[in-house]
């Protein structure tokens, strides 16, 4: 079967493919800078073309490639005690998230995604003071909820970042977060595979077609970190995420 045949269900036209490609590139620019956030940026764009139950597995495939690319250069800085503390909780949360994703109604997921990314954006924009030192006990709720959000909405990385940045130096926190997100993608990828999500060949072909956009976004993101304030860029994107979240809530209420 040809690639065109395999992707026949994704009949968006040339304009749709351009919008999707730009959405993926923008999402991985953010990933290249912040180390997380692909679903927060790409989700509101992709949901115009496909259901959330397809978007999250698609982004997991792309995150799998991107996360390991980020991890390899910094693996020596990983704080193994923190990683081992978070991993079991993350795995439990991922399992619950996959169950919810595959069983909840799509309109409810639309509302939940809108509320989730709006709440995240508001938190990022208005909460200026971060905890100076979180207790290790916070690994349980942060790891579990981060895993749940990661599987359900495609992005729980900001919770890992809050926890790790309060306990580790900058380089160690970033490296440990990359390792955790790499492990999270493996867990989610495995759970989606067991659930049969990747038995659909068109979804795999779609991920393959979007790899160049992902690679371009990562390249731009890594170069921007050398020329642009990470905080200023992420703040700008967070405003865009907030606008997207409000739009999703409005779309749910109008149906």
C-alpha positions in Angstrom: 0.0 0.0 0.0 1.3 3.5 -0.8 2.0 6.2 1.7 -0.9 8.2 0.2 -3.2 5.2 0.8 -2.0 4.7 4.3 -2.7 8.3 5.1 -6.1 8.5 3.3 -7.9 9.0 6.6 -5.8 12.1 7.3 -7.4 14.0 4.3 -6.6 17.6 5.4 -5.5 19.1 2.2 -2.3 21.0 1.6 -3.2 23.8 4.0 -4.0 21.4 6.8 -0.6 19.7 6.4 1.2 23.0 6.6 -0.7 24.0 9.8 0.1 20.6 11.4 3.7 20.8 10.4 4.1 24.3 11.8 2.4 23.2 15.0 4.8 20.3 15.4 7.8 22.5 14.6 6.7 25.1 17.2 6.1 22.4 19.8 9.6 21.1 19.5 11.1 24.5 19.5 9.6 24.8 23.0 10.8 21.3 23.8 14.3 22.2 22.7 14.3 25.2 25.0 12.3 24.0 28.0 12.6 20.2 27.8 8.8 19.6 27.9 5.6 21.1 26.7 5.0 19.6 23.2 1.4 18.6 23.9 0.6 22.0 25.5 1.7 23.7 22.2 0.8 21.2 19.5 -2.4 19.8 21.2 -4.7 22.8 20.6 -3.6 22.8 16.9 -3.7 19.1 16.2 -7.1 18.7 17.9 -8.6 20.7 15.0 -7.7 17.8 12.8 -7.8 14.6 14.9 -9.2 13.3 18.3 -7.1 13.6 21.5 -6.9 9.8 21.7 -4.8 10.0 18.5 -2.8 13.1 19.3 -1.3 11.9 22.5 0.1 8.6 21.1 1.4 10.5 18.1 3.3 12.9 20.3 4.6 10.1 22.4 6.2 8.6 19.4 7.9 11.9 18.5 8.8 12.7 22.1 10.5 9.3 22.3 12.9 10.3 19.6 13.4 13.9 20.9 13.8 13.0 24.6 16.6 10.5 24.0 18.3 13.1 21.8 18.3 15.5 24.7 19.4 12.9 27.2 22.5 11.6 25.6 24.7 14.7 26.0 23.8 15.3 29.7 23.4 11.7 31.1 26.3 12.1 33.5 24.5 14.9 35.3 21.5 12.8 36.1 20.7 12.6 39.9 19.9 8.9 40.2 18.4 9.0 43.7 15.8 11.5 42.5 15.2 9.6 39.3 14.6 6.3 41.2 12.3 8.1 43.7 10.1 9.5 40.9 10.0 6.6 38.5 7.6 4.2 40.3 5.1 7.0 40.9 5.3 8.1 37.3 4.7 4.5 36.1 1.5 4.3 38.2 0.3 7.7 37.0 1.0 6.7 33.3 -1.0 3.5 33.6 -4.0 5.4 35.1 -3.7 8.1 32.4 -3.8 5.6 29.5 -6.8 3.9 31.0 -8.7 7.2 31.2 -7.5 8.4 27.7 -8.9 5.3 26.0 -12.2 5.2 27.9 -13.4 8.7 28.4 -15.6 10.5 25.9 -13.8 12.8 23.5 -15.9 15.9 24.4 -15.0 15.5 28.0 -11.4 15.2 27.2 -11.6 18.4 25.1 -12.9 20.3 28.2 -10.3 18.7 30.5 -7.5 19.5 28.2 -8.6 23.1 28.0 -8.9 23.4 31.8 -5.5 21.6 32.2 -3.5 23.8 29.9 -5.2 27.0 31.1 -4.4 26.2 34.7 -0.8 25.4 33.8 -0.4 28.7 31.9 -2.0 30.7 34.7 0.3 29.0 37.2 3.4 29.7 35.1 2.5 33.4 34.5 1.3 34.5 37.9 3.0 32.3 40.5 6.4 34.0 40.9 7.7 32.3 44.0 8.8 28.7 43.7 9.4 26.5 46.8 13.0 26.8 47.9 13.2 23.2 48.9 10.5 20.6 48.5 10.6 17.5 50.7 11.4 14.2 49.0 7.9 13.1 50.0 6.6 15.4 47.2 8.0 12.8 44.7 4.9 10.7 45.3 2.2 13.3 44.2 4.4 15.0 41.7 5.5 11.8 40.1 2.0 10.2 40.1 0.2 13.3 38.8 2.9 14.0 36.3 2.6 10.5 34.9 -1.2 10.8 34.8 -1.1 14.1 33.0 1.7 12.8 30.7 -0.4 9.9 29.5 -3.8 11.7 29.5 -2.8 15.1 28.0 0.7 14.4 26.7 2.5 16.7 29.1 3.3 16.3 32.8 6.9 17.5 32.5 6.2 20.8 34.2 5.4 19.0 37.5 8.7 17.1 37.3 10.4 20.5 36.7 8.9 22.1 39.7 10.0 19.3 42.0 13.5 18.8 40.5 14.3 22.5 40.3 13.5 22.9 44.0 15.9 20.1 45.0 18.8 20.1 42.5 21.2 22.5 40.8 20.2 23.7 37.3 22.2 21.3 35.2 21.4 18.2 37.4 17.7 19.2 37.4 17.6 19.5 33.6 19.5 16.2 33.0 17.3 14.3 35.5 14.2 15.7 34.0 15.3 14.6 30.5 16.0 11.1 31.9 12.6 11.0 33.5 10.8 12.2 30.4 12.7 9.6 28.4 11.6 6.9 30.8 8.0 8.3 30.7 7.9 8.0 26.9 9.1 4.4 27.1 6.3 3.6 29.7 3.6 5.4 27.7 4.8 3.9 24.4 4.7 0.4 25.9 1.2 0.9 27.4 -0.2 2.3 24.1 1.4 -0.6 22.2 -0.1 -3.1 24.6 -3.5 -1.4 24.2 -3.2 -1.8 20.4 -3.0 1.9 19.6 0.0 1.4 17.3 -1.6 -1.4 15.4 -3.0 1.4 13.2 -0.3 1.8 10.5 -1.6 5.3 9.4 -0.7 6.6 12.8 2.9 5.3 12.5 3.2 6.7 9.0 1.9 10.1 10.2 4.6 10.2 12.9 7.2 9.3 10.3 6.0 12.1 8.0 6.2 14.6 10.9 9.8 13.7 11.9 11.4 16.4 9.7 9.2 19.1 11.4 10.1 17.7 14.8 13.8 17.8 13.9 13.6 21.3 12.6 11.9 22.5 15.8 14.5 20.9 18.0 17.3 22.4 16.0 15.8 25.9 16.2 15.1 25.5 19.9 18.6 24.5 20.8 20.0 27.4 18.8 17.6 29.9 20.4 18.8 28.9 23.9 22.1 30.4 22.9 20.7 33.7 21.7 17.5 34.2 23.6 16.5 34.3 27.3 14.8 31.0 28.0 12.5 32.6 30.6 11.3 35.3 28.2 10.7 32.8 25.4 8.8 30.3 27.6 6.7 33.2 29.0 5.7 34.3 25.5 4.7 30.7 24.6 2.8 30.4 27.9 0.6 33.3 26.9 -0.1 31.5 23.6 -0.9 28.3 25.5 -3.3 30.2 27.8 -5.1 31.6 24.7 -5.3 28.1 23.3 -6.7 26.7 26.5 -9.5 29.3 26.7 -10.3 28.6 23.0 -10.7 24.9 23.8 -13.0 25.6 26.7 -15.1 27.9 24.5 -15.3 25.3 21.8 -16.5 22.8 24.3 -19.2 25.1 25.7 -20.4 26.0 22.2 -21.0 22.4 21.2 
